Amino acid sequence: MLEIYGRPNSLNVRKVLWLCEEIGLPYQRSDWGRDHKPTTDPEFMQLSIFGVVPVVVDDGFVLRESNAILRYLCSRHGRTDLYPADLKARAVIEQWMDYANTDMGTGMRPVFQGKVLGMKPHDLPEMVAWGAADWNKQMGRVDAYLQKAGPYLAGPSFTLADIPAGLMIHRWMVLDFDKPKLPALRAYYERLGEREGFRKHGCNGMP
Ligand SMILES: N[C@@H](CCC(=O)N[C@@H](CS)C(=O)NCC(=O)O)C(=O)O
């Protein structure tokens, strides 16, 4: 059975949990990371020296990096509906996955880790203000995109493109800071809420 190492309140772990729900894949999860067993523990270090969750073990095969794990699990379980074989369709999905892990989340860090969790150095007021402005700008761009495209990020159906970005959009929706009203983004967020996996591991009360 797939083993998932990582605390259930981590955005990156929740991506994997959500996908397992979509695939109907059973797993065993153990609590590692902030406020749980430390990733400096020798048991964890044996799997990964990179100090972050998630890490998965599948039949002895060890893999880290949440987005790489999502792609691996889809390919392993033949879910071409979520991660197609067609080169261009796949590239569009990867474009959204990369964007969610980079530009879409750069401003999130000072707002969430700084303002909400009080972690240094993200909590500097000018960093938080810059983060909020940048995060709002990125979400404005996704809203503008969704006004013309969709209903899902990579087109007509739900794919891997929607998991990393969907969780980032969820966090933006639920955190309390000055935000513009973005109706197309809101409609997309509500659409994701129709999915069991997102209700369990995305919009489940955690930011
Ligand atoms: N690029 C990595 C980032 C992983 C990451 O930053 N994970 C955070 C949780 S979301 C973490 O492990 N933080 C340290 C901790 O929880 O101890 C991925 O996508 O998997």
The ligand as an SDF file (V2000), in Angstrom:
LIG
                    3D

 20 19  0  0  0  0  0  0  0  0999 V2000
    8.5860   21.7090   -3.1750 N   0  0  0  0  0  0  0  0  0  0  0  0
    8.1550   20.8650   -2.0950 C   0  0  0  0  0  0  0  0  0  0  0  0
    7.8430   21.7480   -0.9230 C   0  0  0  0  0  0  0  0  0  0  0  0
    7.4710   20.9290    0.2900 C   0  0  0  0  0  0  0  0  0  0  0  0
    7.2500   21.8060    1.5210 C   0  0  0  0  0  0  0  0  0  0  0  0
    7.6670   22.9690    1.5850 O   0  0  0  0  0  0  0  0  0  0  0  0
    6.5750   21.2230    2.5090 N   0  0  0  0  0  0  0  0  0  0  0  0
    6.3300   21.9390    3.7480 C   0  0  0  0  0  0  0  0  0  0  0  0
    4.8860   21.7040    4.1640 C   0  0  0  0  0  0  0  0  0  0  0  0
    3.7200   22.3310    2.9770 S   0  0  0  0  0  0  0  0  0  0  0  0
    7.2140   21.3850    4.8290 C   0  0  0  0  0  0  0  0  0  0  0  0
    7.6110   20.2280    4.8060 O   0  0  0  0  0  0  0  0  0  0  0  0
    7.5320   22.2210    5.8390 N   0  0  0  0  0  0  0  0  0  0  0  0
    8.3710   21.8140    6.9220 C   0  0  0  0  0  0  0  0  0  0  0  0
    7.6720   20.9990    7.9600 C   0  0  0  0  0  0  0  0  0  0  0  0
    6.4580   20.7850    7.9480 O   0  0  0  0  0  0  0  0  0  0  0  0
    8.4050   20.5260    8.8580 O   0  0  0  0  0  0  0  0  0  0  0  0
    6.9110   20.0610   -2.5420 C   0  0  0  0  0  0  0  0  0  0  0  0
    6.1490   20.5720   -3.3680 O   0  0  0  0  0  0  0  0  0  0  0  0
    6.7270   18.9400   -2.0700 O   0  0  0  0  0  0  0  0  0  0  0  0
  1  2  1  0
  2  3  1  0
  2 18  1  0
  3  4  1  0
  4  5  1  0
  5  6  2  0
  5  7  1  0
  7  8  1  0
  8  9  1  0
  8 11  1  0
  9 10  1  0
 11 12  2  0
 11 13  1  0
 13 14  1  0
 14 15  1  0
 15 16  2  0
 15 17  1  0
 18 19  2  0
 18 20  1  0
M  END
$$$$
